Amino acid sequence: MAIDSGVRASWAGESALVAELKLMMLPPERRKRALGQMGREVKKQARKNVKTQRSVRGEGFKERKKQRTRNGEMLSGFVKGANIRQRTKGNSVSIGFKNTVMGKMARAHQEGQSMTMRAKPMSKQLKEKWHGEEASMAQADAMIRLGFKRKTSSGIEKPVSRIWIVENYTKWRALGILYTLNNKRQGKKSWQVELPAREFFPNDSQWVKAMAFDVVKTELAKGRK
């Protein structure tokens, strides 16, 4: 699927060719109407696929590796409102997304992609800020989860509360402790993210041809005028 998904009214086979020729004989307004209907059917099917979380072939979308706290439909943002658009020009109709960035993201989800993510170095300003700010509750939770205990003056290790960590450690110190608890001196510089294919966009050639043929058949049934 390209950024401009390029869905076109094209068929193969004698009967389909006859139907296409008849469509070309229709007045421009009716031809444009038929092509516009094809585009609307593609958008309708894309929205249906996202709603049911299934591809055009009926296969279920692969689940997220990490479940979110809110239950939401995967890929719903791509098919909302004007995010998915169509353009009729001449004897073809193209369906794509509102801009290049969204088009590239849609393609990555449609086909699947392996991406290398790189950690962004902490700025000098943020480091200075973290040296002065108290540890966050999220850091405290992570420290406790990893078994953090404080040593008393007598050398005894005692468990601590989240509040104690927040009141006694800065964000910067908590970060260092978390690295130590994870047996790491520093965080990862880069990591691989595997994005599974979730074919929400109906560009399967068999489905497109069958849908387009049905639209032409309906339009031809209305007569030549």
C-alpha positions in Angstrom: 0.0 0.0 0.0 1.5 3.3 -1.1 1.1 6.6 0.7 -1.6 7.2 -2.0 -3.1 3.8 -1.8 -3.9 3.7 -5.6 -7.0 1.7 -5.5 -8.2 1.6 -9.1 -11.3 0.3 -11.0 -9.5 -2.3 -13.1 -10.6 -5.8 -13.9 -9.4 -8.9 -15.8 -11.5 -11.3 -17.9 -13.9 -10.8 -20.9 -17.1 -10.1 -19.0 -15.3 -7.6 -16.7 -13.7 -5.9 -19.7 -17.2 -5.5 -21.3 -18.4 -4.0 -18.1 -15.5 -1.5 -18.0 -16.1 -0.5 -21.6 -19.8 0.1 -20.9 -18.8 2.2 -17.9 -16.5 4.3 -20.2 -19.5 4.9 -22.4 -21.5 6.4 -19.6 -21.7 10.2 -19.3 -18.8 11.7 -17.3 -21.1 12.6 -14.3 -22.3 9.0 -13.9 -18.8 7.5 -14.4 -17.5 9.8 -11.7 -20.3 8.8 -9.5 -19.5 5.1 -9.9 -15.8 5.7 -9.2 -16.7 7.8 -6.2 -18.8 4.9 -4.9 -15.9 2.5 -5.3 -13.8 4.9 -3.1 -16.5 5.0 -0.5 -16.8 1.2 -0.4 -13.0 1.0 0.3 -13.3 3.5 3.2 -16.4 1.7 4.5 -14.6 -1.6 4.5 -11.5 -0.2 6.2 -13.6 1.2 9.0 -15.4 -2.1 9.3 -12.1 -4.0 9.5 -10.9 -1.7 12.3 -14.2 -2.1 14.2 -14.1 -5.9 14.0 -10.3 -5.9 14.3 -10.1 -8.2 11.3 -8.5 -8.0 7.8 -10.5 -8.2 4.6 -9.8 -11.9 4.5 -11.3 -12.4 8.0 -8.0 -12.8 9.9 -7.9 -11.3 13.4 -5.4 -8.6 14.1 -2.4 -9.6 16.1 -2.8 -8.5 19.7 -0.6 -5.8 21.2 2.4 -7.1 23.1 1.7 -4.7 25.9 -1.9 -4.2 26.8 -3.1 -0.7 27.4 -5.1 0.3 30.5 -7.9 1.6 28.2 -9.5 -0.8 25.8 -9.5 0.8 22.4 -9.7 -0.4 18.8 -6.2 -0.7 17.3 -5.7 1.5 14.2 -8.9 3.5 14.8 -7.1 6.8 14.3 -6.3 6.0 10.7 -10.0 5.6 9.6 -11.5 8.5 11.6 -13.1 11.4 9.7 -11.0 13.0 7.0 -7.8 11.0 7.9 -8.7 8.6 5.1 -9.4 10.4 1.8 -10.3 9.6 -1.8 -9.6 11.4 -5.1 -11.3 10.8 -8.4 -9.4 11.7 -11.5 -10.2 10.7 -15.1 -11.1 7.0 -15.1 -9.5 6.1 -11.7 -10.1 6.7 -8.0 -7.3 6.7 -5.4 -7.7 6.3 -1.7 -5.0 7.4 0.7 -4.3 9.3 3.9 -4.3 13.0 4.8 -0.6 13.5 4.7 2.7 11.8 4.0 3.5 11.0 7.7 0.1 9.3 8.3 0.5 7.4 5.0 3.9 6.0 6.0 2.5 5.0 9.4 -0.5 3.4 7.8 1.8 1.4 5.5 4.0 0.3 8.4 0.9 -1.1 10.2 -0.6 -2.6 7.0 2.6 -4.5 6.0 4.4 -4.8 9.3 7.8 -3.4 10.0 11.0 -3.9 12.0 12.2 -0.6 13.4 15.3 0.4 15.3 14.6 2.9 18.1 17.4 5.0 19.5 17.5 6.6 22.9 17.7 10.3 22.9 20.6 11.6 25.1 19.4 13.6 28.1 20.1 17.3 27.7 22.3 19.2 30.1 19.3 21.3 31.2 17.2 18.2 32.0 20.1 16.6 34.0 20.4 19.8 36.1 16.6 19.7 36.6 16.6 16.1 37.7 19.4 16.8 40.2 17.1 19.2 41.9 13.7 17.5 41.6 12.4 14.8 44.0 12.1 11.3 42.7 8.8 10.5 41.0 6.2 7.9 42.2 6.9 5.9 39.0 10.6 5.7 39.9 9.7 4.8 43.5 7.4 2.0 42.3 10.1 0.6 40.0 12.7 0.7 42.8 10.4 -1.2 45.2 9.4 -3.7 42.5 13.1 -4.4 41.9 13.7 -5.1 45.7 15.3 -1.8 46.8 16.0 -1.5 50.6 17.9 1.1 52.5 20.7 0.4 54.9 20.5 1.7 58.4 23.5 3.0 60.4 23.8 -0.5 61.9 24.0 -2.0 58.4 20.6 -3.6 58.5 18.6 -3.5 55.2 15.1 -2.2 55.6 12.2 -1.9 53.1 11.0 1.6 52.4 7.8 3.2 51.2 7.2 5.1 48.0 6.8 8.3 50.1 10.2 7.8 51.8 11.9 7.4 48.4 10.2 10.5 47.0 11.1 12.6 50.1 14.8 11.4 50.3 16.0 10.9 46.7 16.2 13.1 43.7 15.1 11.9 40.2 18.8 11.7 39.2 19.8 9.6 42.1 16.8 7.3 41.7 17.7 6.8 38.1 21.2 5.7 39.1 19.8 3.3 41.6 17.4 1.8 39.0 20.3 1.2 36.7 22.2 -0.5 39.5 19.2 -2.7 40.4 18.9 -3.7 36.8 22.6 -4.6 36.7 23.2 -1.9 34.1 25.5 1.1 34.3 23.5 2.9 31.6 20.4 2.5 29.6 20.2 0.9 26.2 21.4 3.0 23.3 19.1 1.3 20.8 16.6 -1.5 20.5 14.5 -3.3 17.9 10.7 -2.9 17.8 8.7 -5.5 15.7 5.5 -4.1 14.4 3.2 -7.0 13.2 1.2 -6.6 10.0 -2.4 -5.7 10.6 -4.1 -5.4 7.2 -6.9 -3.0 7.9 -6.8 -1.3 4.5 -8.7 -3.4 1.9 -6.3 -3.4 -1.0 -6.6 -7.1 -1.6 -6.9 -7.4 -5.4 -9.7 -10.0 -5.5 -11.8 -8.0 -3.0 -11.2 -4.7 -4.9 -12.1 -6.3 -8.3 -15.3 -8.0 -6.9 -16.4 -4.7 -5.2 -15.7 -2.6 -8.3 -17.5 -5.0 -10.6 -20.6 -4.9 -8.3 -20.6 -1.1 -8.3 -20.4 -1.0 -12.1 -23.2 -3.6 -12.4 -25.4 -1.5 -10.2 -24.7 1.7 -12.1 -25.3 -0.1 -15.5 -28.6 -1.4 -14.2 -29.9 2.2 -14.0 -29.6 2.6 -17.8 -27.4 4.7 -20.2 -28.9 8.1 -19.4 
